[in-house]
Amino acid sequence: MSLPNKLIVFLGRTFSGHNHDYIMLNHEFPPEFDWFTEINVRVDLGYLGIRSDYRGDRIDIPTKKPRKSQKHPNPQLSADQKAANTALSRVCIFIEHAIGGMKHYNILVHTFSNRIENFEDDVIGVCAGLWNLVLSY
């Protein structure tokens, strides 16, 4: 989680292997609790079930383009939907910039082998702290 000034305010724990973003969200924030009722949440299309699983009026997710079918051979989003998606992406880009800023520290980019338990979490925490320190100057 990041603020619009690219400051990182929350890091979830790491998961080994390939994991879907929404599955990791469910592990970190179980849907039974009211996590997102008091804050603005802006997510990408990797979190498609968030509105139905979580409670909150301020959950923003882009509109997905309809699937192509025989009935709708050339599906399109309306101009309003495209404008809403553009507005949302202009806000969410700061999160991508924060992630990219952490990747300036090459340990996150390259594969490393270690045997220390939870070392990945420590490394990401240090990189996020360094990134936040750089932002404060």
C-alpha positions in Angstrom: 0.0 0.0 0.0 1.3 3.4 -0.9 0.3 7.1 -0.5 0.0 9.4 -3.5 3.5 10.8 -2.7 4.9 7.3 -3.3 5.5 6.7 0.4 5.1 3.0 1.2 2.9 2.5 4.2 2.3 -1.3 4.2 4.0 -4.4 2.8 2.4 -7.8 2.8 4.4 -10.8 3.6 6.1 -12.6 0.7 4.9 -15.8 -0.9 7.1 -18.3 -2.6 6.4 -19.2 -6.2 3.7 -17.7 -8.4 0.7 -16.4 -6.5 -2.3 -14.4 -7.6 -2.6 -10.9 -6.1 -6.2 -11.5 -4.9 -5.2 -14.7 -3.1 -2.5 -12.9 -1.3 -4.9 -10.1 -0.3 -7.3 -12.7 1.1 -4.5 -14.2 3.2 -3.4 -10.8 4.5 -6.8 -9.3 5.0 -9.5 -12.0 5.6 -12.9 -10.8 4.1 -14.7 -11.5 7.4 -13.5 -8.3 8.9 -14.2 -4.6 7.9 -10.8 -3.7 6.6 -11.7 -1.2 3.9 -14.8 0.6 5.3 -12.9 3.7 6.3 -10.3 4.1 3.6 -10.1 4.6 -0.1 -9.0 1.5 -1.9 -7.9 1.6 -5.5 -6.9 -1.7 -7.2 -6.3 -3.0 -10.6 -8.1 -5.8 -12.5 -6.1 -8.4 -10.6 -8.5 -7.9 -7.7 -11.8 -8.6 -9.5 -13.8 -10.1 -6.6 -12.9 -7.4 -4.1 -16.3 -5.5 -4.2 -18.3 -8.7 -3.6 -16.0 -10.1 -0.9 -15.1 -7.0 1.1 -17.3 -4.4 2.6 -16.7 -0.7 1.8 -18.2 2.1 -0.2 -14.8 3.4 -1.4 -13.4 0.5 -3.3 -12.5 1.5 -6.9 -11.6 -1.0 -9.6 -11.5 -0.4 -13.3 -14.2 -1.6 -15.6 -13.2 -4.8 -17.5 -13.8 -4.8 -21.2 -16.5 -7.3 -22.2 -15.5 -10.6 -23.8 -15.9 -11.1 -27.5 -18.7 -13.4 -28.4 -21.0 -14.1 -31.4 -23.6 -11.8 -29.9 -21.0 -9.0 -29.4 -18.3 -9.5 -32.0 -16.6 -6.1 -31.2 -17.2 -5.3 -27.5 -16.1 -1.8 -26.4 -16.2 0.2 -23.2 -18.3 3.3 -23.2 -16.6 6.7 -23.2 -17.6 7.2 -19.5 -16.1 3.8 -18.6 -12.9 4.6 -20.4 -12.7 8.0 -18.7 -13.2 6.4 -15.3 -10.5 3.8 -16.0 -8.1 6.6 -17.1 -8.8 8.6 -13.9 -8.2 5.6 -11.8 -5.0 4.6 -13.5 -3.7 8.2 -13.0 -4.0 7.7 -9.3 -2.8 4.1 -9.2 0.4 4.8 -11.1 2.0 6.2 -7.9 1.9 2.7 -6.5 3.7 1.3 -9.5 6.3 4.1 -9.1 6.8 3.1 -5.5 7.3 -0.5 -6.4 9.7 0.6 -9.2 11.6 2.8 -6.7 12.2 -0.2 -4.4 13.5 -2.1 -7.3 16.4 0.4 -7.6 17.9 -1.9 -5.0 19.1 -4.8 -7.1 18.6 -7.4 -4.4 14.8 -7.3 -5.3 15.4 -7.7 -9.0 17.8 -10.6 -9.1 17.3 -14.2 -7.9 19.1 -14.9 -4.7 19.4 -18.1 -2.7 19.3 -18.2 1.0 18.4 -20.5 3.8 17.4 -18.0 6.4 13.7 -18.1 7.3 11.7 -14.9 6.4 14.8 -13.3 4.9 12.8 -12.1 1.8 10.5 -10.2 4.1 13.4 -8.5 5.8 15.0 -7.6 2.5 11.8 -6.1 1.1 11.3 -4.2 4.4 14.8 -2.7 4.2 14.3 -1.7 0.6 11.0 -0.1 1.4 12.6 1.8 4.3 15.4 3.0 2.1 13.0 4.1 -0.6 10.9 6.0 2.0 14.1 7.6 3.3 15.1 8.8 -0.2 11.6 10.3 -0.5 12.0 12.3 2.7 15.1 14.2 1.4 
